[in-house]
Amino acid sequence: MDLKEYVHETLKAAGGLPSGMGEEALKVRSSGSGAPTFHLKGIVDSDTNLAKMQTVDSGVEDFPSLWLATTQYGFASLSVGTNTRSLDDLYSDAYAAGTNNAIIPIIAQRSITLYADSANGAVVRVGNQQTSTTVGFPIPAGGSLTLEITRGSNIFLCAASGTQTVHWIAV
């Protein structure tokens, strides 16, 4: 039994389909007026009796745009010290001297991957604003972490000691 049949049978058993839930109930529409509709597909797990959606991951078409004013930037390596700072802030420092520069916003479509340089002498901690030299998810030298957080302003890093190098990429 597919998801559509399961939902229809379940609703029938519960007293019928609510108004407006005929054959159109399990379709999605692209954004925009007059856009086509597409059928959803799924299966029912026989062990749990739960419906599961079938999806197709088509990836993303390009890396995110890394612009500030009229300049496009690339994926520069970051110098992470013992002061907790956002990925956006550290990234902006990679292109300008000092710590009081314009922030280059990182907005990924799907995820951001962090890689601690294999020559690092200490772990780099990753997390929210409470990340510190002892708090946060540790990435040891040569380790990596992929986060499905898409804004660099919401990812905070701090080295356990000294200054460590972190490489990153976003999709």
N, C-alpha and C positions, 0 to 999 in steps of 0.2 A: 504494500500500500504506500503510495507517495504522500507527501506532506499535505497536498491539497485535498486528497481523498480522506485522509485522517482527520483534518480539521472539519471538513463537511460532515463526516460521520459522527464526530464528537459533538458538534453543535446540534445535529439532528437528534441525537440521543438526549441532549440536554433540553430539548423542547423546541427545536427548530432554529433556523438561521435568523439572526437579527436582520431588520430591514436594511437593504443596500448591500447585503453580503451574498450575492448570488455568485455567478461565475467570475465577477471582477474582484473578488475578495483577495486573491493572492497574486496581485500584480503590482508592479511599481512603475512609476512614471518618471522620466527624465525631467529635470527642472525646465521650466518654461511653458508657456501656454501652447496647447496643441501638440505637445511632445508625445512621442509614442509610448505605449505601455509595454512592459516586459513581464513575462511570467516568472514567478519565483519557483524554485525547485527545492525539494528537501526529501529526507527520509525519516522514518520512525525507527529508532533503535529498539529492537525486540527485547533486549535485556532490561532497559530502563523505561520503555514506553515513552521516551521523550523525542520530540521532533528536532531534527538537526537540519540546518540550512546547508545547501550545497552552494559553494561560492567558487568563483574563478578569480584568482589574483592576477591581474594583468600588469602589475608593476607600475612604475612611474616613468614618465617620458624623459626627464632631465634632472640634473642637480638643481637645488634651489638657487634663485638669484641672490647674490650677495652684493648688494649695492648700497652705497652711501653717496647721496647727491648724484653725480654723473660718473662715478668710478665704480667699476666692478672688481671685486676681490676674489681670491682663491682660498684654498684650504690650507692656511698657514698653521704651522706647529705652534703650540701654546707653551708659555713658561708659567708653571703653576707654583706659587709660593705658599707660605703658611697662613696667609690671609685668605679667608673664604671669599670667592668672587664668582660671578656668573660666567657661563661660557661666552655670552655676548661681550662682557667686559674684558675677559682675557683675550678674546679674538680681536677686539678693537685695539688692544695694546700691541698685538703682533704686527700691526701696520703703522702705529704711531708711537713716538717716544712718550714715556710718562703714563700716568694712570688717570689723568683728567681729560681724556679725549672724547670725541664724538663716538657714540655707540653704533656699531654696525650690527643691525639685527639679523639673527639667524632664524629663519622660519623654514623648516624642512616640510616636505609633503608626507613623509612616512616615519623616518627614524633618524637618529644621530648615533654614530658609532665613535667611541673613544678608545684610543690605544695608548697605553703607557709605554714610552720608549724603553727598549730593552736595556739601555745603559743607565736607567734611573737607579738611584741609590735608596729610594724609599717609596712606599706606596703613595698613590694619589687617591684621595677619598672623594666620592661623588654622592650627591644627594640634594636635599632641599636647602633652604637658607640656614638651617642649623648645622650644616656640615662643618667639621672642624678638623684639626690635626688628628683627633681620636674618634670622631663620629662621622659616619657615612660608609658607603659601600667601598671597600678597598680594591683598587686595581693595582696589582703588583707589577713590577718591571716586566715587560713583554706580554702583559695581559690586556684584554679588551673587554668592552661592555657595549652592547647595543641597547639604546633606550628608545621606546616608542613615544617619547616626549618630543614634540616638534618645535618648541621654542627654546632657543638658547638662553633666554632670560630666565627660564625656570629650572635650569641645570646648574648646580653649584659645585665647584671643585676646590680642594685644599690639599696641599702636600703634607704628609706626616712630618716631614722635616726638609730643610733646604729648599732648593728650586728644582722641580722635576719637569720633564718634557712630556706633553700629551699631544698626540696627533689625532685628528678627527676628520670625519667625512659625514655628509648628510645626504639623504635621498628623500 
